[in-house]
Amino acid sequence: MNGIIFLLVLGVLYYCANRYFPDKLLSWSQNHKYYFGGFVVLYALLYYMFVFESPFVHKIFQNIHDTTTQPLYSQGSSQSNADHYYQNNGDIKQMLMMRQAHRCYKCSNYLMDSDTGSSLTYKIPLQYGGKNEPHNLVVICPSCSEFAS
């Protein structure tokens, strides 16, 4: 409610300044009405998102935080979640392949150990609420990874 009151007070101040001191506003910029209108629209959109869509906004910021602080997999990373599950974070692809019985997660084709085209992906993508943890990672074959990108 405070955000709406702030917007109304700002609108009244702008109206009064435009009505009683138009020469001051015209010397500032010819496009001041567009700037103010854009500010009001942006402010109203942000107010709506933070008040009425707060779980959605919270998920967005949580996913941004998760992806920037916890890498998918890395060599010797101290911030990685994989350290809780595996001692050597560099062998995560081999561990996932063993967990999947050397089969592609999507098409169930066999994966060879020398299969360099296989790639890691998420079971549930981060933007849909998936976690950046090893149990959410899977290995897919080269042909499935072509269609995924």
Buried (B, 14 or more C-beta within 10 A) or exposed (E): EEBEEEBEEBEEEBEEBBEEEEEEBEEEEEEBEEEBEEEBEEBEEEBEEEEEEEEEBEBEEEBEEBEEEBBBBBEEBEEBBBBEEBEEBEBBBBBBBEEBEBBBBBEEBEBEEEBEEBBBBBEEEBEEEBBBBBEBBBBBBBBBBEEEE
